[in-house]
Amino acid sequence: MIKPSTLLTLTALTALTFSSFGVAQSLADLSPQQRAQAEQRLSQQNGQQSNPQSSQSQVNPQVFAQSGNQLSPLSGQSVQQPVRSSWRTGTYGPVMEEMLSAEERAAIQPYGADLFSGGFRGMRSDGLNPDYQIMPGDQITLRVWGATEVQSVLPVDAQGFVFIPSVGPVQVQGTSAGQLNSVITNAIKTVYPNEVNVYTNVQGVQPVAVMVTGKVNRPGRYAGVPSDSILYFLDQASGIDNELGSYRQIELMRDGELVTTLDLYDFLQNGQLNHPQLKEGDTLLVKERGPKVTVYGDVGRAYHYELDQQAEQGAMITELAKLNPGVSHALLVGTRGVNPIADYFTLGEFSQAQVTDGDEIAFFADVRTDQIVVQIEGSYLGQSYFVLPKGARLLEFLNTVAIDPQETDYDSVSIRRQSVAERQKKALEESLDRLEQTYLGAPSSTAEEAQVRAQEAELISQFVEKARDTKPTGRLVVTDNDQLVDIRLQHGDVVTLPKRTDSVLISGEVYVPQSAVFVDNKSAWDYIDGAGGLTMRADDDRVLIVRQNGEVVNADDAELRAGDEILVLPAVSSKNVQLAQSISQIVYQIAVATKVALDL
């Protein structure tokens, strides 16, 4: 059980050692006068001017650009800065071409292009759905029992009648399959009003042939049944031409007259595709594609969208495109007349903006939050994630973290930062690339030299393959001469509070890697001897000490502390001195970034 008196905030402890930071206790414990002085020092530290009217930080939006003559903060020279009322006025170059590669741009398809990859041809109707309307040529099964008996298959003649024995002709053309039984029952009961039972069934339907033409991939005459969807016939024609065809202007023609115009966007968005039952000789005409805009960026998938008319409001695009969460702005690039234009809108402004043929719209989540999320790991008490104001500093944050000073090594704070890990990985990749370029392509003048080069190439290839698999930790050392530096925190930082330990870890090129109890005045070489000594592959000039705070020092230049790791690096066995030095340098670089002695 930890006594409350032993729970201290971290900077309250570090202030006892690092008083130069002037943080001896939390602000809440200061007197009003001391608090005002502390807040003023903190404001000066952050480079801000205190404002008695507002607690929010003030930002000067014209640090780099003010009207008239001014001193440039970059060069210190007087510059003439012209004033423009709006950056949107004027003409701009090919902004969008720089945002997408040629391959990415070519991969963008029209919205709806996937419709005809689902196999509508294998899902044709059988004509027996309740809404199917009876047509000449159909076959109807009729069974009557009771007052009279009939069992027959009745064809629908050219006038749309079926002939029932003892009853006569009955008009069924245009009757739906669901209503057929009641129509025929009523007709029979005019002759046999009592004790008669009727059963009907559409046994077969008359096939129809439909012409599919216009901007489709394979125009032609295709067979189906009257109740088939137009998608069935379009699919038989291998779909709409993605470069020329319209998904919003598909005309159903009958006897040279327009029956209806179909918009596949209604089907894609709402699942609605209502059209009359098809007849023999009907024509489906896919019109030429109308005005289109291209949408990409922070969206579910980039598409070319076809406009319903020459110009639309941006709200139509936001309804069609699936925007990712957090999207706040839209960049519109296009032409108006002969002039190129570029506009950057908030999402609300874009909904009222006009888009027209040829426009490209890129959506972005472009709002910078005033808060950051910082994680804490290691030995601490309480929560592990904290939401902090942007600009928060390390000591300010640590002042809110409760620890048990008996368990936490509060002198060894460090930070894991993603941007540092990325830079470490990039630097390592560049070093490996230089190594390959320098030695793998070097020419040989003799057969013996060629053999040596081949051996070196094999060594280099194996080493590079293993080195590329290493993952830098992104550890940021935040101490200077054993004093914490009050750095500004970034979003995603992971602050490490290591657990206090009384051991030392010995790893790398020793015979028995192990942990040993820390003893004052015992050197790194004493611990190495206790671990069985150096292996044959060890480099006795490259023995490192890795501190718990991430600092890496040479074992000959520093004293051991509890929690340190002694890391013995391997020697590079190569007759080529320059190659050995290059690989040794990369091995050292990996050890610093990953705390791993990469074995050759």
KOLTI-292515 format. One record per residue (C-alpha): residue number from 1; residue in one letter; x, y, z. Coordinates in steps of 0.02 Angstrom, whole numbers, plus 50000, padded with zeros to 5 digits. Last residue first. Layout:
<rs>
- NUM/A/X/Y/Z
...
</rs>
This chain:
<rs>
- 600/L/51328/49517/48027
- 599/D/51238/49534/48193
- 598/L/51145/49696/48223
- 597/A/51179/49759/48399
- 596/V/51003/49818/48440
- 595/K/50957/49971/48544
- 594/T/50848/50027/48399
- 593/A/50905/50200/48343
- 592/V/51075/50205/48429
- 591/A/51116/50026/48385
- 590/I/51059/50051/48206
- 589/Q/51176/50200/48184
- 588/Y/51319/50102/48261
- 587/V/51290/49960/48138
- 586/I/51282/50090/47999
- 585/Q/51451/50160/48051
- 584/S/51525/49985/48060
- 583/I/51460/49951/47884
- 582/S/51547/50105/47815
- 581/Q/51708/50074/47912
- 580/A/51718/49894/47853
- 579/L/51690/49950/47673
- 578/Q/51831/50078/47687
- 577/V/51947/49948/47761
- 576/N/51915/49820/47625
- 575/K/51989/49663/47700
- 574/S/51821/49630/47780
- 573/S/51766/49562/47948
- 572/V/51653/49693/48025
- 571/A/51662/49696/48214
- 570/P/51504/49668/48314
- 569/L/51437/49796/48439
- 568/V/51438/49767/48627
- 567/L/51288/49847/48712
- 566/I/51294/49879/48899
- 565/E/51120/49927/48955
- 564/D/51095/50049/49098
- 563/G/50961/50027/49231
- 562/A/51074/50069/49378
- 561/R/51210/50187/49320
- 560/L/51378/50155/49238
- 559/E/51507/50290/49224
- 558/A/51544/50372/49058
- 557/D/51679/50395/48927
- 556/D/51750/50221/48905
- 555/A/51578/50143/48883
- 554/N/51539/50262/48740
- 553/V/51373/50351/48761
- 552/V/51193/50324/48705
- 551/E/51053/50426/48784
- 550/G/50881/50345/48778
- 549/N/50824/50399/48952
- 548/Q/50858/50224/49019
- 547/R/51039/50246/48968
- 546/V/51122/50145/48830
- 545/I/51307/50115/48863
- 544/L/51407/50070/48710
- 543/V/51556/49959/48674
- 542/R/51630/49997/48505
- 541/D/51819/49984/48519
- 540/D/51809/49804/48579
- 539/D/51723/49754/48417
- 538/A/51652/49582/48451
- 537/R/51653/49440/48323
- 536/M/51765/49325/48425
- 535/T/51648/49345/48572
- 534/L/51685/49464/48715
- 533/G/51688/49406/48895
- 532/G/51588/49272/48983
- 531/A/51452/49387/49051
- 530/G/51552/49424/49209
- 529/D/51694/49487/49099
- 528/I/51570/49604/49015
- 527/Y/51511/49665/49186
- 526/D/51689/49706/49238
- 525/W/51717/49788/49069
- 524/A/51570/49905/49102
- 523/S/51650/49960/49263
- 522/K/51602/49923/49443
- 521/N/51618/50077/49554
- 520/D/51444/50053/49625
- 519/V/51363/49883/49599
- 518/F/51214/49853/49485
- 517/V/51147/49676/49492
- 516/A/51169/49582/49328
- 515/S/51060/49551/49178
- 514/Q/51122/49430/49047
- 513/P/51201/49400/48877
- 512/V/51319/49250/48899
- 511/Y/51457/49246/48766
- 510/V/51460/49432/48734
- 509/E/51432/49515/48565
- 508/G/51269/49606/48601
- 507/S/51194/49614/48774
- 506/I/51235/49656/48955
- 505/L/51089/49725/49056
- 504/V/51122/49815/49221
- 503/S/51010/49792/49373
- 502/D/50945/49893/49520
- 501/T/50788/49954/49434
- 500/R/50673/50105/49443
- 499/K/50536/50089/49315
- 498/P/50553/50203/49166
- 497/L/50440/50354/49142
- 496/T/50419/50361/48953
- 495/V/50322/50502/48869
- 494/V/50237/50443/48710
- 493/D/50211/50589/48590
- 492/G/50061/50574/48473
- 491/H/50030/50760/48455
- 490/Q/50187/50857/48497
- 489/L/50259/50919/48662
- 488/R/50363/51077/48675
- 487/I/50529/51050/48763
- 486/D/50570/51091/48943
- 485/V/50744/51014/48944
- 484/L/50771/50898/49092
- 483/Q/50942/50910/49172
- 482/D/51073/50772/49166
- 481/N/51194/50879/49065
- 480/D/51055/50904/48939
- 479/T/50904/50792/48953
- 478/V/50759/50763/48833
- 477/V/50830/50618/48731
- 476/L/50705/50577/48594
- 475/R/50676/50392/48559
- 474/G/50605/50363/48385
- 473/T/50611/50176/48413
- 472/P/50691/50134/48247
- 471/K/50628/49975/48162
- 470/T/50754/49853/48090
- 469/D/50701/49757/47934
- 468/R/50808/49864/47819
- 467/A/50963/49812/47916
- 466/K/50932/49627/47888
- 465/E/50922/49645/47699
- 464/V/51067/49768/47698
- 463/F/51179/49645/47791
- 462/Q/51139/49500/47677
- 461/S/51167/49606/47522
- 460/I/51330/49680/47590
- 459/L/51404/49511/47632
- 458/E/51356/49440/47461
- 457/A/51428/49593/47375
- 456/E/51589/49576/47475
- 455/Q/51609/49396/47420
- 454/A/51577/49445/47239
- 453/R/51700/49589/47251
- 452/V/51833/49471/47317
- 451/Q/51804/49355/47169
- 450/A/51812/49502/47049
- 449/E/51976/49557/47128
- 448/E/52048/49385/47097
- 447/A/51987/49387/46916
- 446/T/52067/49556/46886
- 445/S/52010/49735/46849
- 444/S/51848/49736/46947
- 443/P/51710/49866/46931
- 442/A/51611/49939/47080
- 441/G/51423/49918/47063
- 440/L/51388/49833/47228
- 439/Y/51511/49940/47326
- 438/T/51463/50123/47317
- 437/Q/51281/50109/47263
- 436/E/51242/49975/47394
- 435/L/51323/50073/47536
- 434/R/51243/50236/47479
- 433/D/51072/50151/47481
- 432/L/51105/50082/47655
- 431/S/51151/50254/47720
- 430/E/50996/50331/47641
- 429/E/50886/50196/47717
- 428/L/50962/50228/47889
- 427/A/50932/50416/47874
- 426/K/50751/50385/47822
- 425/K/50721/50264/47966
- 424/Q/50795/50387/48091
- 423/R/50691/50528/48017
- 422/E/50533/50423/48029
- 421/A/50572/50373/48209
- 420/V/50598/50556/48254
- 419/S/50431/50604/48174
- 418/Q/50346/50466/48274
- 417/R/50408/50529/48442
- 416/R/50457/50419/48589
- 415/I/50499/50533/48735
- 414/S/50621/50515/48879
- 413/V/50620/50533/49069
- 412/S/50770/50461/49159
- 411/D/50779/50563/49321
- 410/Y/50603/50508/49368
- 409/D/50659/50328/49393
- 408/T/50488/50275/49456
- 407/E/50459/50143/49591
- 406/Q/50510/50228/49755
- 405/P/50454/50396/49687
- 404/D/50276/50330/49667
- 403/I/50206/50436/49528
- 402/A/50068/50563/49494
- 401/V/50071/50653/49327
- 400/T/50005/50832/49323
- 399/N/50175/50919/49344
- 398/L/50239/50806/49204
- 397/F/50132/50904/49081
- 396/E/50199/51076/49128
- 395/L/50373/51002/49131
- 394/L/50354/50936/48953
- 393/R/50275/51088/48874
- 392/A/50100/51118/48808
- 391/G/50098/51211/48642
- 390/K/49933/51138/48586
- 389/P/49821/51113/48736
- 388/L/49830/50939/48813
- 387/V/49723/50783/48801
- 386/F/49804/50649/48909
- 385/Y/49816/50461/48889
- 384/S/49889/50341/49020
- 383/Q/49774/50368/49169
- 382/G/49824/50348/49350
- 381/L/49991/50307/49430
- 380/Y/50158/50295/49341
- 379/S/50296/50172/49296
- 378/G/50314/50149/49108
- 377/E/50208/50234/48978
- 376/I/50125/50404/48953
- 375/Q/50023/50453/48803
- 374/V/49998/50627/48731
- 373/V/49848/50687/48632
- 372/I/49855/50863/48561
- 371/Q/49731/51005/48565
- 370/D/49697/51163/48466
- 369/T/49648/51058/48316
- 368/R/49707/51102/48143
- 367/V/49567/51092/48017
- 366/D/49615/51028/47845
- 365/A/49526/50862/47825
- 364/F/49537/50877/47636
- 363/F/49426/50855/47484
- 362/A/49496/50870/47308
- 361/I/49381/50933/47171
- 360/E/49424/50932/46987
- 359/D/49317/51031/46867
- 358/G/49302/50974/46686
- 357/D/49118/51015/46664
- 356/T/49046/51128/46799
- 355/V/49044/51158/46985
- 354/Q/48957/51307/47065
- 353/A/48987/51347/47248
- 352/Q/48847/51339/47377
- 351/S/48900/51171/47452
- 350/F/49081/51229/47437
- 349/E/49054/51369/47563
- 348/G/48994/51247/47695
- 347/L/49138/51127/47662
- 346/T/49263/51268/47679
- 345/F/49323/51323/47511
- 344/Y/49488/51334/47418
- 343/D/49468/51402/47243
- 342/A/49570/51383/47084
- 341/I/49530/51454/46913
- 340/P/49596/51429/46737
- 339/N/49538/51559/46610
- 338/V/49465/51515/46440
- 337/G/49284/51519/46492
- 336/R/49286/51466/46672
- 335/T/49417/51333/46697
- 334/G/49448/51206/46834
- 333/V/49521/51181/47006
- 332/L/49416/51161/47163
- 331/L/49498/51126/47332
- 330/A/49371/51070/47461
- 329/H/49384/51093/47648
- 328/S/49327/51017/47813
- 327/V/49334/50828/47799
- 326/G/49337/50757/47976
- 325/P/49262/50588/47935
- 324/N/49294/50533/47755
- 323/L/49177/50597/47621
- 322/K/49072/50473/47521
- 321/A/49043/50567/47360
- 320/L/48867/50583/47292
- 319/E/48794/50699/47424
- 318/T/48954/50803/47432
- 317/I/48946/50822/47242
- 316/M/48765/50882/47244
- 315/A/48807/51009/47379
- 314/G/48938/51083/47263
- 313/Q/48801/51163/47159
- 312/E/48776/51105/46982
- 311/A/48821/51165/46807
- 310/Q/48788/51089/46636
- 309/Q/48651/50974/46699
- 308/D/48637/50805/46782
- 307/L/48823/50807/46814
- 306/E/48926/50650/46789
- 305/Y/49045/50602/46928
- 304/H/49222/50540/46892
- 303/Y/49273/50441/47044
- 302/A/49399/50432/47188
- 301/R/49352/50315/47328
- 300/G/49300/50336/47510
- 299/V/49347/50520/47505
- 298/D/49490/50618/47582
- 297/G/49566/50665/47413
- 296/Y/49471/50628/47252
- 295/V/49330/50696/47145
- 294/T/49330/50722/46957
- 293/V/49190/50821/46876
- 292/K/49086/50774/46725
- 291/P/48975/50860/46597
- 290/G/48867/50737/46499
- 289/R/48918/50568/46431
- 288/E/48847/50527/46261
- 287/K/48679/50440/46262
- 286/V/48647/50257/46294
- 285/L/48501/50206/46182
- 284/L/48400/50054/46234
- 283/T/48284/50002/46093
- 282/D/48121/49904/46101
- 281/G/48085/49782/45960
- 280/E/47990/49654/46064
- 279/K/47928/49733/46223
- 278/L/48004/49784/46389
- 277/Q/47902/49810/46545
- 276/P/47901/49992/46592
- 275/H/48043/50067/46696
- 274/N/48084/50087/46880
- 273/L/48265/50079/46937
- 272/Q/48276/50124/47121
- 271/G/48417/50057/47231
- 270/N/48439/50227/47315
- 269/Q/48613/50289/47269
- 268/L/48668/50171/47131
- 267/F/48491/50147/47064
- 266/D/48454/50332/47059
- 265/Y/48628/50360/46986
- 264/L/48574/50242/46845
- 263/D/48463/50379/46772
- 262/L/48332/50316/46649
- 261/T/48240/50414/46515
- 260/T/48065/50353/46469
- 259/V/47957/50298/46322
- 258/L/48038/50400/46183
- 257/E/47954/50362/46018
- 256/G/48027/50273/45866
- 255/D/47916/50120/45889
- 254/R/47977/50104/46068
- 253/M/48132/50194/46136
- 252/L/48204/50177/46312
- 251/E/48332/50315/46336
- 250/I/48484/50305/46449
- 249/Q/48549/50476/46507
- 248/R/48625/50466/46681
- 247/Y/48760/50334/46663
- 246/S/48822/50418/46504
- 245/G/48945/50339/46385
- 244/L/49105/50410/46311
- 243/E/49257/50357/46413
- 242/N/49180/50222/46521
- 241/D/49085/50143/46375
- 240/I/48931/50069/46458
- 239/G/48920/49884/46492
- 238/S/48974/49728/46400
- 237/A/48819/49732/46284
- 236/Q/48750/49585/46382
- 235/D/48771/49693/46537
- 234/L/48665/49829/46458
- 233/F/48529/49699/46424
- 232/Y/48526/49635/46603
- 231/L/48539/49813/46672
- 230/I/48381/49854/46574
- 229/S/48293/49740/46696
- 228/D/48207/49583/46629
- 227/S/48017/49581/46641
- 226/P/47991/49566/46453
- 225/V/48105/49416/46434
- 224/G/48279/49419/46358
- 223/A/48367/49422/46191
- 222/Y/48500/49544/46133
- 221/R/48519/49646/45975
- 220/G/48685/49738/45963
- 219/P/48805/49871/46027
- 218/R/48960/49800/46111
- 217/N/49052/49928/46221
- 216/V/48905/50045/46245
- 215/K/48892/50227/46193
- 214/G/48738/50211/46083
- 213/T/48652/50045/46053
- 212/V/48558/49905/46137
- 211/M/48419/49831/46029
- 210/V/48297/49723/46126
- 209/A/48234/49550/46077
- 208/V/48086/49479/46173
- 207/P/48047/49306/46236
- 206/Q/47865/49254/46258
- 205/V/47835/49190/46433
- 204/G/47809/49013/46494
- 203/Q/47699/48923/46618
- 202/V/47606/49070/46692
- 201/N/47496/48982/46818
- 200/T/47309/48970/46845
- 199/Y/47199/48873/46969
- 198/V/47009/48885/46972
- 197/N/46877/48806/47085
- 196/V/46691/48798/47041
- 195/E/46548/48761/47160
- 194/N/46429/48896/47101
- 193/P/46428/49033/46968
- 192/Y/46472/48923/46819
- 191/V/46449/49033/46664
- 190/T/46492/49205/46736
- 189/K/46597/49110/46861
- 188/I/46721/49065/46724
- 187/A/46759/49249/46685
- 186/N/46777/49295/46869
- 185/T/46899/49149/46895
- 184/I/47000/49205/46742
- 183/V/47024/49381/46810
- 182/S/47055/49318/46989
- 181/N/47191/49198/46933
- 180/L/47280/49327/46824
- 179/Q/47297/49462/46957
- 178/G/47470/49411/47020
- 177/A/47534/49377/46845
- 176/S/47487/49555/46798
- 175/T/47352/49583/46667
- 174/G/47413/49682/46517
- 173/Q/47346/49553/46395
- 172/V/47218/49442/46484
- 171/Q/47057/49466/46384
- 170/V/46948/49308/46399
- 169/P/46881/49213/46248
- 168/G/46743/49085/46274
- 167/V/46668/49001/46427
- 166/S/46625/48821/46373
- 165/P/46810/48793/46329
- 164/I/46924/48939/46383
- 163/F/47003/49041/46240
- 162/V/47145/49156/46293
- 161/F/47147/49334/46228
- 160/G/47286/49464/46199
- 159/Q/47240/49503/46017
- 158/A/47391/49405/45953
- 157/D/47338/49252/46050
- 156/V/47384/49206/46229
- 155/P/47412/49017/46228
- 154/L/47309/48908/46345
- 153/V/47380/48750/46426
- 152/S/47235/48639/46476
- 151/Q/47145/48551/46617
- 150/V/46960/48593/46626
- 149/E/46825/48517/46737
- 148/T/46653/48586/46770
- 147/A/46544/48613/46925
- 146/G/46695/48566/47032
- 145/W/46865/48574/46948
- 144/V/46959/48698/46839
- 143/R/47146/48690/46794
- 142/L/47227/48818/46680
- 141/T/47412/48832/46632
- 140/I/47449/48993/46538
- 139/Q/47575/49008/46395
- 138/D/47633/49180/46337
- 137/G/47632/49222/46150
- 136/P/47536/49384/46170
- 135/M/47585/49471/46334
- 134/I/47539/49450/46517
- 133/Q/47611/49582/46631
- 132/Y/47741/49526/46759
- 131/D/47710/49610/46926
- 130/P/47686/49448/47023
- 129/N/47857/49379/46968
- 128/L/47846/49231/46850
- 127/G/47948/49301/46705
- 126/D/48099/49193/46741
- 125/S/48209/49347/46771
- 124/R/48392/49347/46721
- 123/M/48529/49328/46851
- 122/G/48678/49261/46752
- 121/R/48682/49407/46631
- 120/F/48679/49529/46778
- 119/G/48856/49468/46817
- 118/G/48929/49587/46946
- 117/S/49061/49673/46838
- 116/F/48934/49782/46750
- 115/L/48895/49896/46895
- 114/D/49078/49929/46935
- 113/A/49083/50079/46818
- 112/G/48949/50164/46922
- 111/Y/49047/50323/46959
- 110/P/49168/50340/46815
- 109/Q/49340/50266/46848
- 108/I/49500/50341/46921
- 107/A/49648/50227/46885
- 106/A/49724/50345/46756
- 105/R/49744/50480/46888
- 104/E/49830/50362/47008
- 103/E/49949/50300/46874
- 102/A/49993/50477/46817
- 101/S/50030/50524/46997
- 100/L/49907/50635/47088
- 99/M/49932/50799/47180
- 98/E/50048/50885/47055
- 97/E/49923/50871/46914
- 96/M/49793/50951/47028
- 95/V/49882/51119/47040
- 94/P/49911/51141/46854
- 93/G/49945/51328/46855
- 92/Y/49843/51468/46928
- 91/T/49751/51619/46864
- 90/G/49694/51773/46959
- 89/T/49581/51804/47106
- 88/R/49570/51666/47237
- 87/W/49716/51737/47335
- 86/S/49599/51875/47392
- 85/S/49625/52061/47425
- 84/R/49803/52053/47364
- 83/V/49935/52165/47445
- 82/P/50111/52180/47378
- 81/Q/50256/52150/47500
- 80/Q/50411/52256/47471
- 79/V/50555/52186/47571
- 78/S/50676/52256/47700
- 77/Q/50807/52127/47744
- 76/G/50815/52017/47900
- 75/S/50820/51864/47788
- 74/L/50689/51748/47864
- 73/P/50592/51869/47974
- 72/S/50579/51986/47823
- 71/L/50588/52165/47882
- 70/Q/50443/52268/47817
- 69/N/50393/52388/47680
- 68/G/50207/52389/47641
- 67/S/50080/52259/47690
- 66/Q/50123/52121/47811
- 65/A/50174/51942/47771
- 64/F/50280/51824/47876
- 63/V/50217/51868/48049
- 62/Q/50050/51918/47977
- 61/P/49932/51796/48064
- 60/N/49988/51852/48236
- 59/V/49922/51719/48353
- 58/Q/49853/51753/48526
- 57/S/49842/51613/48655
- 56/Q/49677/51605/48747
- 55/S/49663/51668/48925
- 54/S/49583/51831/48870
- 53/Q/49564/52008/48937
- 52/P/49724/52011/49040
- 51/N/49827/51964/48886
- 50/S/50001/51893/48918
- 49/Q/50119/51906/48770
- 48/Q/50181/51741/48699
- 47/G/50353/51669/48665
- 46/N/50317/51509/48760
- 45/Q/50450/51548/48889
- 44/Q/50385/51725/48906
- 43/S/50213/51656/48945
- 42/L/50288/51532/49069
- 41/R/50383/51673/49155
- 40/Q/50223/51776/49167
- 39/E/50126/51626/49233
- 38/A/50260/51598/49367
- 37/Q/50257/51781/49420
- 36/A/50067/51781/49430
- 35/R/50072/51619/49531
- 34/Q/50200/51690/49651
- 33/Q/50089/51841/49683
- 32/P/49932/51735/49704
- 31/S/50025/51615/49822
- 30/L/50081/51454/49746
- 29/D/50006/51281/49779
- 28/A/49894/51280/49626
- 27/L/50042/51321/49517
- 26/S/50119/51151/49559
- 25/Q/50283/51148/49654
- 24/A/50468/51190/49634
- 23/V/50467/51234/49451
- 22/G/50603/51367/49428
- 21/F/50689/51274/49288
- 20/S/50860/51299/49367
- 19/S/50798/51200/49517
- 18/F/50842/51036/49430
- 17/T/50867/50918/49578
- 16/L/50726/50972/49694
- 15/A/50629/51025/49539
- 14/T/50636/50845/49478
- 13/L/50527/50790/49623
- 12/A/50393/50923/49604
- 11/T/50411/50895/49418
- 10/L/50354/50716/49437
- 9/T/50201/50744/49543
- 8/L/50216/50662/49711
- 7/L/50135/50511/49793
- 6/T/50236/50467/49949
- 5/S/50123/50563/50067
- 4/P/49974/50467/50004
- 3/K/50051/50306/50073
- 2/I/50074/50167/49948
- 1/M/50000/50000/50000
</rs>
